[in-house]
Amino acid sequence: MCCPPFKAQQGGAALIVALLVFALASALIVGLQREFALQLQRGTNSFVAEQGWAYLRGAESLGVVALQLDAGSDASQDKPVDDLTELWAEKAKPFPLIEGGWLLGSLEDLQGRFNLNGLVDSGASNGANTDANTDAMGDPSPLDREAGGGGSNELSGETQFNSLQRQFIRLLGALENVQIDRQQAIGIMQSVVDFIDSDTRRLVNGAEDGAYQRLIPPYRTAGQPLASVSELRSVAGVTPEIYRALAPFVTVWPKEGGTLNILTASATVLRSLPVNDLLEPMSKEEGLRLVEARAAGVIFSVETLLEDVLFSGAEGGELTALLGERSDWFLLSASVEIAERELHLYSVLERDRESVFARYRSQGEL
């Protein structure tokens, strides 16, 4: 039998080589196409992020202008106030963008919220009921553990809580969609105090470093004023449900000082004001009535608020020191949608006369 011609053998090898070259070229083209698509997506993402950030900063600038205009208007008044009828407090409306999408921005008075950093009174006992029977890490002593807890649950020391600590306990009791009893509220309040203060002495119902170092992962208390409301997530006793209910009514700005603006505070925050020596908040109906009286012009100052029958049993001097009608700290919340992507900016603005400064910016939680 004759062997196949040499030319036929050469033709078969050439075909195999051609197929290999084609396969390599196809793989190279697919790889290049994939790399090009990824690079195009990266470029698009970067462009959209930069464009979105420019729009968000523009919304911040508009907020600054609104606060400056309000300051200019206040300068001509004998007793300037900040309330919900002013330009900066107008309800936000989506602004359509030429290339599609929308921009939305609004301002909120942070001094209409409860300031968490006010819970720690420098130079004071920071919440009373300090547990002397704690070890160096702030944990209960063996005697306390054998007795069944981290200290006495007695409420005999309530009167030793400062004004803002009592107000915070009432605020926790006023929250909707979550049930917090008085003892639980006291525990959360003292845990927040322990989390902020710089010492390692654990309050009776609080929690110091030792309580957190046993967690996975372990961590320590802040030992300084809170920089973000989101730090509450790390405080003992603050569950995700409690945090979601509480976050809209609290702030950490300013770090020191500041009063609660009764002309911008929500009904929930107003319910935390003291009407007697008890730690129970006002009823929901009473809080709503105060808001309605404010909207009707019956309540327009701290003095007119204290004239309400609700506060007949409260100490006027104590309340007057906590309350005000002016605000210097505001929160800008801005959102933009571009190319079906939504971006957010939260900016804390401080107003000093007619100057406004951005003190903190975040694209996530405050």
C-alpha angles and dihedrals in degrees: 000000000000123000117243113265116271091239092059090054090050091051093054093051092049090053092053091049090049091051091050091050090049092049092049092047091049092050090048092050092049090050092049091047091051092047090048091050091050092047091048090050091049091050092048092049091049092048093047091047092050092045092047092048090051090054092047092050087049089055089050090052090052089052090051090051091050091053092046091051090050091050090051090051092047091053090069094052127089093221110018119202137180115227141153095268094069128102096256091055097054115127112264120248125195112256112213116231123222094234092047132274128068145261124221129182137168139174126224128189108243089195087065086070131072112266110228094197089063089070091081112070107198112230093017132095090266099227109349125243094079107186107234091187097075131115125237091276093054095256125136114271119250089258091056092046091052090049088058108261153019098289141311119330091202116130095210090114096059092108089059092063112102122242096266093046091054090047091053091052089053091046090055089051091050096056117117127222091027131070117221120172123210097260091049091048091052090050092051092047093051092045090054090049091050090047092054105036120087099229128086097225108121118222114230095260096023136091130235132185095297093063092055099040090067091060126094108268095023122219141166134241118272095246090200139061113303115262095196137023087229088072086078087078087072096051119104113254095021104116122191089257093052091046093052091049095045104040097078091057102047137067140180095213129131098033091214134019125357131132133235111262104225091194094064104028117115124243089256092056092044089054088063093063115109117257092167140353093283127103095230118111124234116270119269090249092054092051092050090048091056091051091049091049089051092050090049091053095248091115111045103140143025089262094054090047092054090049089067113108090240091072098047090108097042127097105254095201093055092049095045090058091053100044137067145159100226131076135199101173124071138171121224113203112190132175132183132186118205126164089355090302122118123211129185138204128191113191127182109214126195119200119207108182103302095341120093124195131190105231099175137011130191135170090200131033123340 
